[in-house]
Amino acid sequence: VENDAVVALALRKDNEFEEVSIADPSDFMASS
């Protein structure tokens, strides 16, 4: 069960990171 929880946390972090990286490029392009 602990392993599943760790995997779920890792997937959640990946999803959050993907959302951030998807939102960032437009901000980065606008600022540069």
PDB file with one MODEL, atoms N, CA, C and O in Angstrom:
MODEL        1
ATOM      1  N   VAL A   1       0.849  -1.203   0.000  1.00  0.00           N
ATOM      2  CA  VAL A   1       0.000   0.000   0.000  1.00  0.00           C
ATOM      3  C   VAL A   1       0.879   1.247   0.000  1.00  0.00           C
ATOM      4  O   VAL A   1       0.572   2.230  -0.674  1.00  0.00           O
ATOM      5  N   GLU A   2       1.967   1.202   0.754  1.00  0.00           N
ATOM      6  CA  GLU A   2       2.859   2.375   0.785  1.00  0.00           C
ATOM      7  C   GLU A   2       3.423   2.637  -0.610  1.00  0.00           C
ATOM      8  O   GLU A   2       3.524   3.786  -1.041  1.00  0.00           O
ATOM      9  N   ASN A   3       3.790   1.559  -1.314  1.00  0.00           N
ATOM     10  CA  ASN A   3       4.335   1.738  -2.662  1.00  0.00           C
ATOM     11  C   ASN A   3       3.307   2.394  -3.570  1.00  0.00           C
ATOM     12  O   ASN A   3       3.643   3.292  -4.342  1.00  0.00           O
ATOM     13  N   ASP A   4       2.053   1.951  -3.483  1.00  0.00           N
ATOM     14  CA  ASP A   4       1.006   2.557  -4.313  1.00  0.00           C
ATOM     15  C   ASP A   4       0.873   4.042  -3.985  1.00  0.00           C
ATOM     16  O   ASP A   4       0.701   4.868  -4.881  1.00  0.00           O
ATOM     17  N   ALA A   5       0.953   4.373  -2.708  1.00  0.00           N
ATOM     18  CA  ALA A   5       0.829   5.777  -2.302  1.00  0.00           C
ATOM     19  C   ALA A   5       1.987   6.585  -2.883  1.00  0.00           C
ATOM     20  O   ALA A   5       1.799   7.709  -3.348  1.00  0.00           O
ATOM     21  N   VAL A   6       3.175   6.009  -2.853  1.00  0.00           N
ATOM     22  CA  VAL A   6       4.350   6.718  -3.394  1.00  0.00           C
ATOM     23  C   VAL A   6       4.179   6.931  -4.894  1.00  0.00           C
ATOM     24  O   VAL A   6       4.475   8.006  -5.416  1.00  0.00           O
ATOM     25  N   VAL A   7       3.698   5.891  -5.581  1.00  0.00           N
ATOM     26  CA  VAL A   7       3.484   6.009  -7.029  1.00  0.00           C
ATOM     27  C   VAL A   7       2.429   7.070  -7.318  1.00  0.00           C
ATOM     28  O   VAL A   7       2.582   7.867  -8.243  1.00  0.00           O
ATOM     29  N   ALA A   8       1.361   7.081  -6.527  1.00  0.00           N
ATOM     30  CA  ALA A   8       0.295   8.068  -6.725  1.00  0.00           C
ATOM     31  C   ALA A   8       0.855   9.473  -6.524  1.00  0.00           C
ATOM     32  O   ALA A   8       0.539  10.390  -7.282  1.00  0.00           O
ATOM     33  N   LEU A   9       1.689   9.634  -5.495  1.00  0.00           N
ATOM     34  CA  LEU A   9       2.290  10.952  -5.239  1.00  0.00           C
ATOM     35  C   LEU A   9       3.175  11.353  -6.415  1.00  0.00           C
ATOM     36  O   LEU A   9       3.136  12.500  -6.859  1.00  0.00           O
ATOM     37  N   ALA A  10       3.970  10.415  -6.917  1.00  0.00           N
ATOM     38  CA  ALA A  10       4.863  10.709  -8.035  1.00  0.00           C
ATOM     39  C   ALA A  10       4.050  11.125  -9.258  1.00  0.00           C
ATOM     40  O   ALA A  10       4.402  12.084  -9.945  1.00  0.00           O
ATOM     41  N   LEU A  11       2.964  10.403  -9.529  1.00  0.00           N
ATOM     42  CA  LEU A  11       2.124  10.743 -10.682  1.00  0.00           C
ATOM     43  C   LEU A  11       1.508  12.119 -10.485  1.00  0.00           C
ATOM     44  O   LEU A  11       1.415  12.906 -11.427  1.00  0.00           O
ATOM     45  N   ARG A  12       1.089  12.404  -9.267  1.00  0.00           N
ATOM     46  CA  ARG A  12       0.483  13.717  -9.001  1.00  0.00           C
ATOM     47  C   ARG A  12       1.513  14.810  -9.265  1.00  0.00           C
ATOM     48  O   ARG A  12       1.198  15.818  -9.896  1.00  0.00           O
ATOM     49  N   LYS A  13       2.734  14.619  -8.789  1.00  0.00           N
ATOM     50  CA  LYS A  13       3.780  15.635  -9.001  1.00  0.00           C
ATOM     51  C   LYS A  13       4.035  15.793 -10.498  1.00  0.00           C
ATOM     52  O   LYS A  13       4.193  16.913 -10.985  1.00  0.00           O
ATOM     53  N   ASP A  14       4.076  14.671 -11.235  1.00  0.00           N
ATOM     54  CA  ASP A  14       4.301  14.748 -12.676  1.00  0.00           C
ATOM     55  C   ASP A  14       3.186  15.546 -13.342  1.00  0.00           C
ATOM     56  O   ASP A  14       3.449  16.400 -14.188  1.00  0.00           O
ATOM     57  N   ASN A  15       1.937  15.267 -12.959  1.00  0.00           N
ATOM     58  CA  ASN A  15       0.802  15.981 -13.558  1.00  0.00           C
ATOM     59  C   ASN A  15       0.890  17.467 -13.249  1.00  0.00           C
ATOM     60  O   ASN A  15       0.678  18.299 -14.131  1.00  0.00           O
ATOM     61  N   GLU A  16       1.202  17.807 -11.997  1.00  0.00           N
ATOM     62  CA  GLU A  16       1.320  19.219 -11.628  1.00  0.00           C
ATOM     63  C   GLU A  16       2.437  19.873 -12.430  1.00  0.00           C
ATOM     64  O   GLU A  16       2.289  20.992 -12.920  1.00  0.00           O
ATOM     65  N   PHE A  17       3.572  19.154 -12.560  1.00  0.00           N
ATOM     66  CA  PHE A  17       4.707  19.698 -13.295  1.00  0.00           C
ATOM     67  C   PHE A  17       4.330  19.927 -14.760  1.00  0.00           C
ATOM     68  O   PHE A  17       4.696  20.942 -15.353  1.00  0.00           O
ATOM     69  N   GLU A  18       3.592  18.971 -15.338  1.00  0.00           N
ATOM     70  CA  GLU A  18       3.187  19.117 -16.735  1.00  0.00           C
ATOM     71  C   GLU A  18       2.287  20.333 -16.898  1.00  0.00           C
ATOM     72  O   GLU A  18       2.440  21.099 -17.849  1.00  0.00           O
ATOM     73  N   GLU A  19       1.352  20.512 -15.978  1.00  0.00           N
ATOM     74  CA  GLU A  19       0.450  21.666 -16.065  1.00  0.00           C
ATOM     75  C   GLU A  19       1.255  22.960 -15.982  1.00  0.00           C
ATOM     76  O   GLU A  19       0.991  23.907 -16.723  1.00  0.00           O
ATOM     77  N   VAL A  20       2.235  23.000 -15.080  1.00  0.00           N
ATOM     78  CA  VAL A  20       3.052  24.203 -14.920  1.00  0.00           C
ATOM     79  C   VAL A  20       3.877  24.444 -16.182  1.00  0.00           C
ATOM     80  O   VAL A  20       3.951  25.571 -16.671  1.00  0.00           O
ATOM     81  N   SER A  21       4.499  23.385 -16.711  1.00  0.00           N
ATOM     82  CA  SER A  21       5.343  23.545 -17.894  1.00  0.00           C
ATOM     83  C   SER A  21       4.501  23.927 -19.108  1.00  0.00           C
ATOM     84  O   SER A  21       5.000  24.569 -20.033  1.00  0.00           O
ATOM     85  N   ILE A  22       3.226  23.535 -19.111  1.00  0.00           N
ATOM     86  CA  ILE A  22       2.348  23.910 -20.224  1.00  0.00           C
ATOM     87  C   ILE A  22       1.972  25.390 -20.102  1.00  0.00           C
ATOM     88  O   ILE A  22       1.847  26.082 -21.113  1.00  0.00           O
ATOM     89  N   ALA A  23       1.793  25.871 -18.881  1.00  0.00           N
ATOM     90  CA  ALA A  23       1.390  27.260 -18.671  1.00  0.00           C
ATOM     91  C   ALA A  23       2.598  28.194 -18.772  1.00  0.00           C
ATOM     92  O   ALA A  23       2.453  29.356 -19.153  1.00  0.00           O
ATOM     93  N   ASP A  24       3.780  27.696 -18.435  1.00  0.00           N
ATOM     94  CA  ASP A  24       4.969  28.557 -18.379  1.00  0.00           C
ATOM     95  C   ASP A  24       5.435  29.079 -19.746  1.00  0.00           C
ATOM     96  O   ASP A  24       5.682  30.279 -19.870  1.00  0.00           O
ATOM     97  N   PRO A  25       5.564  28.242 -20.765  1.00  0.00           N
ATOM     98  CA  PRO A  25       6.137  28.719 -22.036  1.00  0.00           C
ATOM     99  C   PRO A  25       5.493  30.011 -22.534  1.00  0.00           C
ATOM    100  O   PRO A  25       6.200  30.894 -23.019  1.00  0.00           O
ATOM    101  N   SER A  26       4.184  30.142 -22.428  1.00  0.00           N
ATOM    102  CA  SER A  26       3.532  31.373 -22.899  1.00  0.00           C
ATOM    103  C   SER A  26       3.993  32.565 -22.064  1.00  0.00           C
ATOM    104  O   SER A  26       4.248  33.642 -22.603  1.00  0.00           O
ATOM    105  N   ASP A  27       4.099  32.371 -20.742  1.00  0.00           N
ATOM    106  CA  ASP A  27       4.576  33.460 -19.880  1.00  0.00           C
ATOM    107  C   ASP A  27       6.027  33.783 -20.223  1.00  0.00           C
ATOM    108  O   ASP A  27       6.406  34.952 -20.293  1.00  0.00           O
ATOM    109  N   PHE A  28       6.840  32.745 -20.436  1.00  0.00           N
ATOM    110  CA  PHE A  28       8.249  32.941 -20.746  1.00  0.00           C
ATOM    111  C   PHE A  28       8.399  33.686 -22.077  1.00  0.00           C
ATOM    112  O   PHE A  28       9.212  34.604 -22.188  1.00  0.00           O
ATOM    113  N   MET A  29       7.623  33.294 -23.070  1.00  0.00           N
ATOM    114  CA  MET A  29       7.700  33.960 -24.372  1.00  0.00           C
ATOM    115  C   MET A  29       7.245  35.413 -24.255  1.00  0.00           C
ATOM    116  O   MET A  29       7.834  36.300 -24.872  1.00  0.00           O
ATOM    117  N   ALA A  30       6.215  35.655 -23.477  1.00  0.00           N
ATOM    118  CA  ALA A  30       5.687  37.011 -23.338  1.00  0.00           C
ATOM    119  C   ALA A  30       6.711  37.907 -22.636  1.00  0.00           C
ATOM    120  O   ALA A  30       6.873  39.071 -23.001  1.00  0.00           O
ATOM    121  N   SER A  31       7.402  37.362 -21.629  1.00  0.00           N
ATOM    122  CA  SER A  31       8.364  38.172 -20.876  1.00  0.00           C
ATOM    123  C   SER A  31       9.624  38.399 -21.702  1.00  0.00           C
ATOM    124  O   SER A  31      10.291  39.419 -21.532  1.00  0.00           O
ATOM    125  N   SER A  32       9.967  37.463 -22.598  1.00  0.00           N
ATOM    126  CA  SER A  32      11.173  37.622 -23.405  1.00  0.00           C
ATOM    127  C   SER A  32      10.799  38.203 -24.775  1.00  0.00           C
ATOM    128  O   SER A  32      11.673  38.417 -25.615  1.00  0.00           O
TER     129      SER A  32
ENDMDL
END
